[in-house]
Structure formats: structure tokens, C-alpha cells
Amino acid sequence: MTDTKPKDNFVREIIDGDLAVGKNQGRVHTRFPPEPNGYLHIGHAKSICLNFGLAADYKGKCNLRFDDTNPETEEPDYVRSIKEDVRWLGFDWEDREFYASDYFGRLYDYAVDLIRKGDAYVCDLTAEQVTEYRGTLTGPGKESPGRGRGVEENLDLFARMRAGEFPDGAKTLRARIDMADPNLLMRDPVLYRVRRAHHYRTGDAWCIYPTYDWAHGQSDSIEGVTHSICTLEFEVHRPLYDWFLVRLGIHRPRQIEFARLSLSHTVLSKRKLLTLVKEGFVDGWDDPRMPTISAFRRRGYTPASIRRFCDEIGVAKANSIVDEALLEHGLREELNKTAPRAMAVLRPLKVVLTNYPEGSAEELDCVNNPEDPGRGTRKVPFSRVLYIERDDFMEDPPKKFFRLSPGKEVRLRYAYFMTCTGVVKDPATGEIVEVHCTYDPATRGGDAPDGRSPKATLHWVSAGHAIPAEVRLYDTLFTKRDPNELEEGADWKSNLNPKSLETIAGARLEPSLAAAEPGSRWQFERLGYFCADIGLSRPGAPVFLRTVTLRDTWARIQKSGRENE
């Protein structure tokens, strides 16, 4: 990777402080611990870049661990997609691929150890009763009737739970901490539940499963993690994780919390994203409107642009919403330098050059990337009948419309000047179906010998040579910057954008794009950056997705902010 050095932040300051006093024998060992219950999103990308980036910068290690303690929501496909996303972002966990389910046996033994120390007991309350007994933020909880059981009885009951003697939900194992603790998580949390569910890795070997809170800290400890970097909502869990590790007398990683990423005009809750998928609001986890890493990859984003974005937003302690325009800005800057140019007409309007020889055609030289002269030129066919964008012509234009209209001259990109001489309309509808123009043969290449220069330059394709294609244009998934900002009585889905996708079936592309490889990125001149869809494109039948427009919204936001200072 050629990314710039990440910015300093409070996490690095903490690690530097630990290294300065010789903590952990000078080791830095992090981990990225996703739950395999959905696809990763852009918020996970921030965590991936932070954890793997820190390990690389300090010449340490970073594990990939799947916290797979809930068999009812986890699937092998999620594991596959997570590994694919981490690798695509440019990171490698080498031989350190772990699973919480690898530690089910040790976690069980740890639980037995807590029981022997009098720090855990078997409880007969239902899940609803456990919640009821927990109390409130202003009042203490109530002790479970099973809290007073002795060590031997608890050991026996826990072994019988493991053996499958009790029905699902009949008993739990809980830590014996303090039912009056101000932190509700410390009020005798549940460690194990009876749950007969098939686990995608361990099969039916277990009928009790550890809770996430019980498994997470011990898994870090088992792996020798030195710095357990979590998002801010886990700050309140830290006293509980530390309590477990201290009572067990095992290695205690240092937990550091940072603000999670919130991106404008989308949601990053896996529960909500799963709802969008299951209820058909999107076409799967990799639908280009989704904020998942796989969706960004399909839409044409690059790993470097996402890593740069994660570096730009930094690591902070306060939650905030980041405008998606910043993410688009970084990609736009990269693609401007790297994406080859091509011409495409999305909404074709037929143009006939009445003074161009019938049956003739020629090839014109077009620049592949003006930012990189080394990319050279390509040949693009030109003929008597062309297509231009329908929006580039108006029969009765307003005063400041500089594109094509009757009597007006425009430049055709890399080709000739042309002047509109008339139109042909559908007699039934009055719609303009054809524009007649004359071209100036002396302006080949787009320049006039007499120095005149039209105010507008249009892109075009030769009608007889162009290839048909489907093009998909995307807008934000939600209409509001913060989709969780709701009107009274509404739910978050009411903010979905009904115009988030526009499919154009009749686009026409220059013939070179017929061979566009799925996943290849292009700038369609004057239209934006596009990607040949990795899911739908076929040789000779490309489907293009608009990755990002040419308009740099972030630059405009920054300029406006400076002007208001």
C-alpha cells in the first residue's frame, strides 16, 4: 500500500505510553473481531484500518477473530464475505484466523472456575424475569432466588445444563457481582444460556452457548492481545470484562474505546441492514446503494480510497456523522488520475450531419487520460449519424443555455464543430426525434483555424458503431442526512429514498467499452465515473454502474465553510 502515514491520535498516544514503560514486553497485538451475522460495512472498514494499521506501524500482530457465539444468526457465507473484504482492503492476518467457538471448551472451564470461587451461580429465572429483576438506573435490582446456591449444587446444575438435561431457556449461568451496582451490566450478568441450536462450526456438540460479554474478553486474553480496541458503546462493558479477567487471574488486555463511524444518508446498524435485505428494499448485501464494503467494491470504489477516507476522518472519542461527500471526494481524486476516459450517451438523441458524406466513417484520436499522457490515445469512430445527450439540446432555450439549439454552434469532443439547422418531430406526439446539423470539416480534432471557440463541448457516439448497454445511476439510500431523525409516529424506513436507483436500458457507448472487464473503472466524459458491474456484465453486454458524479460536493462544502469563517 502507498497510503500516507496515518495521523496521530489518542489511541497511539496510549500505546506509546505503554511501550515507554515496557508494558507487555514491548509487544503490540491487536485484533479485528467481527460477529459473522452480516456483511461488513464502512464502519467496520474504519476498525479494520485502525487495528491492522496499528499492528503494522508498531511491527506487531493483528488477529482476525470471528466472535461466533450466537448460532442462530451466524452463517459461513458471512465468514467468507468478511475474509474477502479484509483482504480486498489490503490487510493480511497471516496464520492468525481464530474463532470464539475455538475456545468453547476453555470458556466452559473458566465458568467452572468462577463457580468454584463462588463468583457464579445457576439461575432459574426466565429471560423476562432476569430483565425485571435487574432494576433501573435509579434503583437497585433484586437478587435471584438461585443466588444463594452453594458451590457444589451450582457445579452439578451447570454440568447438567451442559449435558442437555434442561429445556431451552430453563436455566442460565450468571456471574455473582452486585445487584446494586450503578452499571446495570454488573448486576449479575448472564454467562451461559441453554440453547439447542446448530452451530455452523461446532455442529450440535453444545446445547449451551456463552454470551458475547462472557466470551469476548477471555478470547482476547487467550490470544495474547495487548490492546483491545472497541467502539465507544463498549466503554460501559469494560468494567465487566476487567472483572472477569481479574477473577480468573488471566492476561488482561487494555481496552480502548473510540467513536464509531456514522455516515450521512445511510444506516450502519447490521440489524437495519439485514432488514433492508430481507424485506427486499435492496437487492442483497452488495447492492451498490448499501454501505457494505462489498457494495462499495461492486460500485467501483477502490481499497485505497476507503483506506484514505478512514485516515482522513481520524480516530476520536466523540460520535459524529461524517458526510459521504468526503468519501466520494477521495475516490474522485484517485479516479481522475487513474481512470481511462470514454464516451457514453445515456439518453440518446439522434443527430444527422446533413453535409457529411453518406456511407462514410472515420476514426478520430481521443485522449485516454489527460492527467496521464503516458496512457496515449484510442481510435473512436465518427460518422454521419451520431447520438448526443437529449439534455444537450433545447429547441427554445433560456438565455444562458450554451449547448445545442437551432442556429447555435457547438464543439463535438475530439471531432468537429457543428451547427443546428433544424429538427424532426414525431407527428403524433410532437417530440423531437432527430436533430439536423451541419459540420465544419476544417475543425477536425476540435479546433478552428480562424480561432473561434464555441462555449459548449458535447460528448457523442457514432450511431452505427455504438453498443447498447444498461446503465444504473444511484442516489443516496435515504433522503435525510441522519435517517434516524424521525417525524412523530414514523419509523426509520420512512426515510428511504424512492429514487435511489434509476436504471437506463437504452444507453449507447463507444465500441471500445464492449470489452470492458467486469470491475474496470472509467470516466464517461461529462457524466461521471462508472464501473462495469462485476455481478451483471458479460462480454459484449456490459452493465455499468455510476460510481460517483464529476461534481465535487465536498470541495463545495469546504469552500462554503471557509467563506463563513
C-alpha positions as CSV (number, residue, x, y, z in Angstrom):
1,M,0.0,0.0,0.0
2,T,1.1,3.5,-0.8
3,D,-1.1,5.4,1.7
4,T,0.3,8.3,3.6
5,K,1.3,7.7,7.2
6,P,-1.8,7.7,9.4
7,K,-2.4,10.7,11.7
8,D,-1.5,10.7,15.4
9,N,-4.5,10.0,17.7
10,F,-5.2,9.3,21.3
11,V,-5.0,5.5,20.7
12,R,-1.4,5.8,19.5
13,E,-0.7,8.0,22.5
14,I,-1.9,5.3,24.8
15,I,0.1,2.6,23.0
16,D,3.2,4.9,23.1
17,G,2.8,5.3,26.8
18,D,2.5,1.5,27.4
19,L,5.7,1.0,25.3
20,A,7.5,3.7,27.2
21,V,7.1,1.8,30.5
22,G,7.8,-1.6,29.0
23,K,4.3,-3.0,29.3
24,N,3.5,-6.3,27.5
25,Q,7.3,-6.7,26.9
26,G,7.1,-4.1,24.2
27,R,4.5,-6.1,22.2
28,V,1.6,-4.6,20.3
29,H,-1.0,-7.1,19.4
30,T,-4.4,-6.1,18.2
31,R,-7.4,-7.9,16.7
32,F,-10.4,-7.3,14.5
33,P,-13.3,-9.3,16.0
34,P,-16.4,-9.2,13.8
35,E,-19.5,-11.3,14.5
36,P,-20.4,-13.3,11.4
37,N,-24.0,-12.3,11.4
38,G,-23.9,-10.0,8.4
39,Y,-21.7,-8.3,5.8
40,L,-19.1,-5.8,6.9
41,H,-19.9,-2.1,6.4
42,I,-17.9,1.1,6.1
43,G,-17.8,1.4,9.9
44,H,-16.0,-1.9,10.1
45,A,-13.6,-0.6,7.5
46,K,-12.6,2.1,10.0
47,S,-11.9,-0.6,12.6
48,I,-10.1,-2.8,10.2
49,C,-7.8,0.0,9.1
50,L,-7.2,1.1,12.7
51,N,-6.4,-2.4,14.1
52,F,-4.3,-3.7,11.2
53,G,-2.7,-0.3,10.7
54,L,-1.6,-0.1,14.3
55,A,-0.1,-3.6,14.2
56,A,1.8,-2.8,11.1
57,D,3.1,0.6,12.3
58,Y,4.3,-0.9,15.6
59,K,5.7,-4.1,13.9
60,G,3.2,-6.1,15.9
61,K,0.4,-8.5,15.0
62,C,-3.3,-8.3,14.3
63,N,-5.6,-11.3,14.5
64,L,-8.8,-11.9,12.6
65,R,-11.3,-13.4,15.1
66,F,-14.9,-14.3,14.5
67,D,-16.9,-13.8,17.7
68,D,-19.3,-16.6,16.8
69,T,-21.3,-17.1,20.0
70,N,-24.8,-16.9,18.5
71,P,-25.5,-19.9,16.3
72,E,-29.0,-18.6,15.3
73,T,-27.7,-15.6,13.4
74,E,-24.3,-16.7,12.0
75,E,-23.5,-18.3,8.6
76,P,-20.5,-19.5,6.7
77,D,-21.3,-17.0,3.9
78,Y,-20.8,-14.1,6.3
79,V,-17.4,-15.6,7.3
80,R,-16.4,-15.8,3.6
81,S,-17.5,-12.3,2.9
82,I,-15.7,-10.9,5.9
83,K,-12.4,-12.5,4.9
84,E,-12.9,-11.3,1.3
85,D,-13.5,-7.7,2.5
86,V,-10.5,-7.6,4.8
87,R,-8.2,-8.9,2.1
88,W,-9.6,-6.5,-0.5
89,L,-8.9,-3.6,1.8
90,G,-5.2,-4.7,1.7
91,F,-4.7,-6.5,5.0
92,D,-3.4,-9.9,5.9
93,W,-3.9,-11.8,9.2
94,E,-1.4,-14.4,8.1
95,D,-1.9,-17.5,10.2
96,R,-4.0,-15.8,12.9
97,E,-7.5,-16.7,11.9
98,F,-9.4,-17.5,15.1
99,Y,-13.0,-18.1,16.2
100,A,-14.6,-17.7,19.6
101,S,-16.0,-21.2,19.0
102,D,-12.4,-22.4,19.1
103,Y,-12.5,-21.6,22.8
104,F,-15.8,-23.0,23.8
105,G,-14.1,-25.7,25.9
106,R,-11.8,-23.2,27.7
107,L,-14.7,-20.8,28.2
108,Y,-16.6,-23.6,29.9
109,D,-13.7,-24.4,32.1
110,Y,-13.4,-20.7,33.0
111,A,-17.0,-20.7,34.0
112,V,-16.5,-23.7,36.2
113,D,-13.5,-21.9,37.8
114,L,-15.8,-18.9,38.6
115,I,-18.4,-21.3,40.2
116,R,-15.7,-22.9,42.4
117,K,-14.6,-19.4,43.5
118,G,-18.2,-18.5,44.4
119,D,-18.4,-16.0,41.6
120,A,-21.1,-17.6,39.5
121,Y,-24.4,-19.5,40.1
122,V,-27.1,-21.2,38.2
123,C,-30.3,-19.2,37.9
124,D,-33.9,-20.4,37.2
125,L,-35.4,-17.1,36.2
126,T,-36.7,-16.6,32.7
127,A,-35.2,-14.0,30.4
128,E,-38.1,-11.7,31.1
129,Q,-37.6,-12.2,34.8
130,V,-33.9,-11.5,34.6
131,T,-34.6,-8.2,33.0
132,E,-37.3,-7.4,35.6
133,Y,-35.0,-8.3,38.5
134,R,-32.2,-6.1,37.1
135,G,-33.7,-2.9,38.4
136,T,-33.4,0.6,36.9
137,L,-30.8,3.3,36.5
138,T,-32.2,5.0,39.6
139,G,-33.0,1.9,41.7
140,P,-31.1,-1.4,42.6
141,G,-32.0,-4.8,41.3
142,K,-33.4,-7.7,43.1
143,E,-31.5,-10.9,43.8
144,S,-32.4,-14.1,42.0
145,P,-33.7,-16.9,44.3
146,G,-30.8,-19.1,42.9
147,R,-28.2,-16.6,44.0
148,G,-27.7,-18.3,47.4
149,R,-27.0,-21.8,46.0
150,G,-23.8,-23.4,47.2
151,V,-20.8,-24.2,45.0
152,E,-21.4,-28.0,44.7
153,E,-25.1,-27.5,43.7
154,N,-24.1,-24.9,41.1
155,L,-21.4,-27.2,39.7
156,D,-23.9,-30.1,39.4
157,L,-26.5,-27.9,37.8
158,F,-24.1,-26.4,35.3
159,A,-22.8,-29.8,34.3
160,R,-26.4,-30.9,33.8
161,M,-27.0,-27.8,31.7
162,R,-24.0,-28.9,29.5
163,A,-25.4,-32.4,29.3
164,G,-28.7,-31.2,28.0
165,E,-31.0,-32.1,30.9
166,F,-32.9,-28.9,30.9
167,P,-35.1,-27.3,28.2
168,D,-34.1,-24.2,26.3
169,G,-34.4,-21.1,28.5
170,A,-35.0,-23.0,31.7
171,K,-31.7,-22.1,33.3
172,T,-28.8,-19.7,32.9
173,L,-25.4,-19.3,34.5
174,R,-24.9,-15.8,35.9
175,A,-21.9,-14.1,37.5
176,R,-22.4,-13.1,41.2
177,I,-21.3,-9.5,41.2
178,D,-23.6,-6.7,42.7
179,M,-27.3,-6.2,42.1
180,A,-27.0,-2.6,43.3
181,D,-24.1,-1.6,41.0
182,P,-24.8,1.7,39.2
183,N,-23.7,-0.1,36.0
184,L,-26.6,-2.3,35.0
185,L,-24.2,-4.7,33.2
186,M,-22.6,-5.5,36.5
187,R,-25.8,-6.7,38.1
188,D,-25.2,-10.5,37.8
189,P,-24.9,-10.8,34.0
190,V,-25.8,-14.0,32.2
191,L,-22.8,-16.0,31.1
192,Y,-24.5,-19.1,29.5
193,R,-27.9,-20.0,28.2
194,V,-29.5,-23.3,27.3
195,R,-30.0,-23.1,23.6
196,R,-30.3,-26.1,21.3
197,A,-29.2,-24.5,18.1
198,H,-26.9,-25.9,15.4
199,H,-23.6,-24.1,15.2
200,Y,-22.1,-23.7,11.7
201,R,-18.7,-24.8,13.1
202,T,-19.3,-27.0,16.2
203,G,-22.5,-28.6,14.9
204,D,-24.6,-30.0,17.8
205,A,-21.7,-30.5,20.2
206,W,-23.0,-27.8,22.5
207,C,-26.5,-27.1,23.8
208,I,-25.3,-24.2,26.0
209,Y,-23.7,-21.1,24.4
210,P,-21.7,-18.3,26.0
211,T,-22.9,-14.8,25.8
212,Y,-20.9,-12.3,23.8
213,D,-19.9,-10.4,27.0
214,W,-18.6,-13.6,28.6
215,A,-16.6,-14.8,25.5
216,H,-15.2,-11.5,24.2
217,G,-12.7,-10.5,26.9
218,Q,-11.5,-14.1,27.5
219,S,-10.9,-14.6,23.8
220,D,-8.7,-11.5,23.7
221,S,-6.8,-12.8,26.7
222,I,-6.3,-16.3,25.2
223,E,-4.9,-14.8,22.1
224,G,-2.4,-12.6,23.9
225,V,-4.0,-9.3,22.6
226,T,-2.4,-6.3,24.3
227,H,-4.7,-3.6,23.1
228,S,-8.4,-4.4,22.7
229,I,-9.7,-1.6,20.6
230,C,-13.5,-1.2,20.6
231,T,-16.1,1.3,19.6
232,L,-17.5,3.7,22.2
233,E,-20.6,1.7,23.1
234,F,-18.3,-0.9,24.7
235,E,-17.0,1.6,27.2
236,V,-19.7,0.6,29.7
237,H,-18.7,-3.1,29.2
238,R,-15.1,-2.5,30.2
239,P,-15.6,-2.9,34.0
240,L,-17.4,-6.2,33.4
241,Y,-14.6,-7.6,31.1
242,D,-12.0,-6.5,33.6
243,W,-13.9,-8.1,36.5
244,F,-13.9,-11.4,34.6
245,L,-10.2,-11.3,33.8
246,V,-9.2,-10.3,37.3
247,R,-11.3,-13.0,39.0
248,L,-9.9,-15.6,36.6
249,G,-6.4,-14.4,37.1
250,I,-5.5,-14.4,33.4
251,H,-3.9,-12.0,31.0
252,R,-5.7,-8.7,30.9
253,P,-5.6,-6.7,27.6
254,R,-6.1,-3.0,27.8
255,Q,-9.4,-1.9,26.3
256,I,-9.5,1.4,24.4
257,E,-12.8,2.8,23.0
258,F,-13.1,5.1,20.0
259,A,-16.1,6.7,18.3
260,R,-17.8,4.5,15.8
261,L,-18.3,5.8,12.3
262,S,-21.7,7.2,11.3
263,L,-22.0,8.1,7.6
264,S,-24.6,10.5,6.3
265,H,-27.7,9.3,4.3
266,T,-27.4,5.7,5.4
267,V,-27.6,3.4,8.4
268,L,-24.8,1.2,9.8
269,S,-26.8,-1.0,12.1
270,K,-26.5,-4.6,11.0
271,R,-30.0,-5.2,12.2
272,K,-31.4,-2.5,10.0
273,L,-29.2,-3.5,7.0
274,L,-30.4,-7.1,7.4
275,T,-34.0,-5.7,7.4
276,L,-33.3,-3.9,4.1
277,V,-32.0,-7.1,2.6
278,K,-34.7,-9.5,3.9
279,E,-37.6,-7.2,3.1
280,G,-36.4,-6.5,-0.4
281,F,-35.7,-2.8,-0.2
282,V,-32.3,-3.6,-1.8
283,D,-31.0,-6.4,-4.0
284,G,-28.8,-8.1,-1.4
285,W,-25.9,-7.1,0.8
286,D,-23.8,-6.0,-2.2
287,D,-26.4,-3.8,-3.7
288,P,-24.4,-0.6,-4.6
289,R,-26.8,1.5,-2.5
290,M,-25.7,-0.3,0.6
291,P,-22.9,0.9,2.9
292,T,-21.3,-2.5,3.0
293,I,-17.7,-3.0,1.8
294,S,-18.8,-5.4,-0.8
295,A,-21.3,-2.9,-2.1
296,F,-18.6,-0.2,-2.4
297,R,-16.4,-2.7,-4.2
298,R,-19.1,-3.5,-6.6
299,R,-19.9,0.1,-7.2
300,G,-16.3,0.8,-8.2
301,Y,-14.7,2.2,-5.1
302,T,-11.0,1.3,-4.6
303,P,-9.4,-0.1,-1.5
304,A,-7.0,2.9,-1.4
305,S,-9.9,5.4,-1.4
306,I,-11.6,3.7,1.6
307,R,-8.3,3.5,3.5
308,R,-7.7,7.2,2.7
309,F,-11.2,8.0,4.0
310,C,-10.6,6.2,7.2
311,D,-7.4,8.1,7.7
312,E,-9.0,11.4,6.9
313,I,-11.8,11.1,9.4
314,G,-9.3,10.1,12.1
315,V,-10.0,8.5,15.5
316,A,-11.9,10.4,18.1
317,K,-13.8,9.9,21.4
318,A,-17.0,11.8,20.3
319,N,-19.6,10.4,18.0
320,S,-20.4,12.4,14.9
321,I,-21.9,12.0,11.4
322,V,-19.3,12.1,8.5
323,D,-20.6,13.5,5.2
324,E,-20.5,10.9,2.5
325,A,-19.2,13.7,0.2
326,L,-15.8,13.2,1.9
327,L,-15.7,9.6,0.9
328,E,-16.6,10.5,-2.7
329,H,-14.0,13.3,-2.8
330,G,-11.1,10.9,-2.1
331,L,-12.3,8.4,-4.7
332,R,-12.9,11.2,-7.3
333,E,-9.3,12.4,-6.8
334,E,-7.9,8.9,-7.3
335,L,-10.0,8.1,-10.4
336,N,-9.3,11.4,-12.0
337,K,-5.7,10.3,-12.2
338,T,-6.2,6.6,-13.0
339,A,-9.5,6.0,-14.8
340,P,-9.4,5.9,-18.7
341,R,-11.8,8.1,-20.5
342,A,-14.6,7.0,-22.7
343,M,-17.7,8.5,-24.3
344,A,-21.2,7.3,-23.5
345,V,-24.6,8.7,-24.2
346,L,-27.2,7.8,-21.6
347,R,-30.3,9.3,-23.1
348,P,-29.7,9.3,-26.8
349,L,-30.9,12.0,-29.2
350,K,-30.2,11.3,-32.9
351,V,-28.2,13.9,-34.8
352,V,-27.8,13.8,-38.6
353,L,-24.9,15.7,-40.1
354,T,-26.6,16.5,-43.4
355,N,-23.4,17.6,-45.1
356,Y,-21.3,14.6,-44.0
357,P,-20.8,12.1,-46.8
358,E,-23.4,9.3,-46.7
359,G,-21.9,5.8,-46.0
360,S,-18.6,7.3,-44.8
361,A,-16.9,6.9,-41.5
362,E,-13.5,7.9,-40.0
363,E,-11.6,7.3,-36.8
364,L,-10.6,10.1,-34.5
365,D,-7.9,10.2,-31.9
366,C,-9.2,10.5,-28.4
367,V,-7.1,11.0,-25.3
368,N,-7.3,8.1,-22.8
369,N,-6.4,10.2,-19.7
370,P,-5.4,13.9,-19.9
371,E,-3.9,13.5,-16.4
372,D,-1.5,10.8,-17.6
373,P,-0.1,11.5,-21.1
374,G,1.6,8.1,-21.0
375,R,-1.8,6.4,-21.4
376,G,-1.8,7.6,-25.0
377,T,-4.9,7.8,-27.3
378,R,-7.5,5.5,-28.8
379,K,-9.4,5.5,-32.0
380,V,-13.1,6.3,-31.9
381,P,-15.4,6.0,-35.0
382,F,-17.2,9.1,-36.3
383,S,-20.0,9.1,-38.9
384,R,-22.9,11.0,-40.4
385,V,-25.4,9.9,-37.7
386,L,-24.5,10.5,-34.1
387,Y,-26.1,10.3,-30.7
388,I,-25.8,13.1,-28.2
389,E,-27.5,13.5,-24.8
390,R,-31.1,14.6,-25.0
391,D,-30.4,17.2,-22.3
392,D,-27.8,18.8,-24.5
393,F,-30.4,20.1,-27.0
394,M,-33.2,22.6,-26.5
395,E,-35.4,23.9,-29.3
396,D,-36.3,27.0,-27.3
397,P,-33.5,27.5,-24.8
398,P,-33.3,30.0,-22.0
399,K,-30.7,32.8,-22.3
400,K,-27.8,31.1,-20.6
401,F,-28.2,27.7,-22.3
402,F,-24.9,27.3,-24.2
403,R,-25.4,23.8,-25.6
404,L,-27.0,22.9,-28.9
405,S,-30.1,24.8,-30.1
406,P,-31.3,26.0,-33.5
407,G,-28.7,28.2,-35.2
408,K,-26.1,27.6,-32.4
409,E,-22.6,26.1,-33.0
410,V,-21.0,23.7,-30.5
411,R,-17.9,21.6,-30.4
412,L,-18.0,17.8,-30.6
413,R,-15.3,16.4,-28.3
414,Y,-12.2,15.4,-30.3
415,A,-14.2,15.8,-33.5
416,Y,-15.7,18.8,-35.3
417,F,-17.8,21.9,-34.8
418,M,-21.4,21.5,-35.7
419,T,-24.4,23.9,-36.1
420,C,-28.0,23.0,-35.7
421,T,-30.1,23.6,-38.8
422,G,-33.4,22.0,-37.9
423,V,-35.3,19.3,-36.1
424,V,-37.6,16.4,-37.0
425,K,-40.6,15.7,-34.7
426,D,-42.9,12.8,-34.1
427,P,-46.2,13.9,-35.8
428,A,-48.2,12.1,-33.2
429,T,-46.5,13.4,-30.0
430,G,-44.6,16.5,-31.2
431,E,-41.5,15.0,-29.5
432,I,-38.2,15.8,-31.2
433,V,-36.8,12.6,-32.5
434,E,-34.0,13.9,-34.7
435,V,-31.8,17.0,-35.0
436,H,-30.2,18.1,-38.2
437,C,-26.9,19.8,-38.2
438,T,-24.0,20.7,-40.5
439,Y,-20.4,20.1,-39.5
440,D,-17.3,22.2,-40.4
441,P,-14.7,19.9,-42.0
442,A,-12.0,22.5,-41.2
443,T,-12.4,21.9,-37.5
444,R,-11.3,18.3,-37.3
445,G,-9.9,17.5,-33.9
446,G,-12.0,20.2,-32.2
447,D,-10.1,23.4,-33.2
448,A,-11.0,26.1,-35.8
449,P,-8.3,27.6,-38.0
450,D,-9.8,31.0,-37.5
451,G,-9.6,30.8,-33.7
452,R,-13.4,30.8,-33.0
453,S,-14.3,28.7,-29.9
454,P,-17.9,27.6,-29.1
455,K,-19.0,27.9,-25.5
456,A,-20.1,24.3,-25.2
457,T,-18.3,21.0,-25.9
458,L,-20.6,17.9,-26.2
459,H,-19.8,14.2,-26.0
460,W,-21.2,11.9,-28.6
461,V,-21.1,8.4,-30.1
462,S,-21.4,7.2,-33.7
463,A,-24.9,5.7,-34.0
464,G,-23.8,2.9,-36.4
465,H,-20.9,1.9,-34.2
466,A,-22.2,2.4,-30.7
467,I,-23.0,-0.6,-28.5
468,P,-26.2,-0.7,-26.4
469,A,-25.8,-1.0,-22.6
470,E,-27.7,-0.8,-19.4
471,V,-26.5,1.9,-17.0
472,R,-27.6,2.3,-13.4
473,L,-27.5,5.6,-11.6
474,Y,-27.5,5.7,-7.8
475,D,-28.5,8.3,-5.3
476,T,-28.4,8.2,-1.5
477,L,-30.3,5.3,0.1
478,F,-32.0,7.7,2.5
479,T,-33.4,11.2,1.9
480,K,-32.3,12.6,5.3
481,R,-28.7,13.2,6.3
482,D,-29.5,11.3,9.6
483,P,-32.0,8.6,8.7
484,N,-32.7,8.0,12.4
485,E,-34.1,11.5,12.7
486,L,-37.8,10.7,12.5
487,E,-41.1,12.5,12.3
488,E,-43.5,11.7,15.1
489,G,-45.0,8.2,14.5
490,A,-42.7,7.3,11.7
491,D,-40.0,4.6,11.6
492,W,-36.6,4.7,10.0
493,K,-37.7,3.1,6.8
494,S,-40.0,6.0,6.1
495,N,-36.8,8.0,5.2
496,L,-35.8,5.6,2.4
497,N,-35.2,7.3,-0.9
498,P,-37.7,6.1,-3.5
499,K,-35.4,7.5,-6.2
500,S,-32.1,5.9,-5.0
501,L,-31.8,3.8,-8.3
502,E,-32.5,4.8,-11.9
503,T,-32.0,2.1,-14.5
504,I,-31.4,3.3,-18.1
505,A,-31.8,0.5,-20.6
506,G,-31.2,2.4,-23.8
507,A,-27.7,3.9,-23.3
508,R,-25.2,3.9,-26.1
509,L,-21.4,3.5,-25.6
510,E,-18.4,3.9,-27.8
511,P,-17.4,0.5,-29.1
512,S,-14.2,0.1,-27.1
513,L,-16.4,-0.4,-24.0
514,A,-17.7,-3.7,-25.3
515,A,-14.6,-5.3,-24.0
516,A,-14.7,-3.6,-20.6
517,E,-13.7,-6.1,-17.9
518,P,-16.1,-6.5,-15.0
519,G,-14.9,-4.3,-12.2
520,S,-13.0,-1.9,-14.5
521,R,-13.4,1.8,-13.8
522,W,-13.9,4.5,-16.4
523,Q,-14.7,8.2,-16.6
524,F,-17.6,8.7,-19.0
525,E,-16.8,12.2,-20.2
526,R,-19.1,14.9,-18.7
527,L,-21.1,12.2,-16.9
528,G,-19.0,10.8,-14.0
529,Y,-17.1,7.8,-13.0
530,F,-18.5,4.4,-13.9
531,C,-17.7,0.8,-13.2
532,A,-18.5,-2.3,-15.2
533,D,-20.7,-4.3,-12.9
534,I,-18.9,-7.4,-11.5
535,G,-22.3,-9.1,-11.0
536,L,-24.2,-8.4,-14.2
537,S,-21.7,-7.5,-17.0
538,R,-21.0,-10.1,-19.7
539,P,-18.5,-9.9,-22.7
540,G,-20.2,-7.7,-25.3
541,A,-23.1,-6.9,-23.0
542,P,-21.8,-4.6,-20.3
543,V,-23.8,-3.2,-17.4
544,F,-22.3,0.0,-16.0
545,L,-22.9,1.4,-12.5
546,R,-22.2,5.1,-11.8
547,T,-19.6,5.1,-9.0
548,V,-19.6,8.9,-8.4
549,T,-20.5,12.1,-10.3
550,L,-18.0,14.6,-11.5
551,R,-19.3,17.3,-9.2
552,D,-17.1,17.5,-6.1
553,T,-19.7,18.2,-3.4
554,W,-17.1,18.0,-0.6
555,A,-14.9,20.8,-2.2
556,R,-18.0,23.0,-2.3
557,I,-18.8,22.2,1.3
558,Q,-15.3,23.1,2.3
559,K,-15.3,26.3,0.3
560,S,-18.6,27.3,1.9
561,G,-17.2,26.6,5.3
562,R,-14.1,28.8,4.7
563,E,-16.3,31.6,3.4
564,N,-18.4,31.5,6.5
565,E,-15.4,31.6,8.9
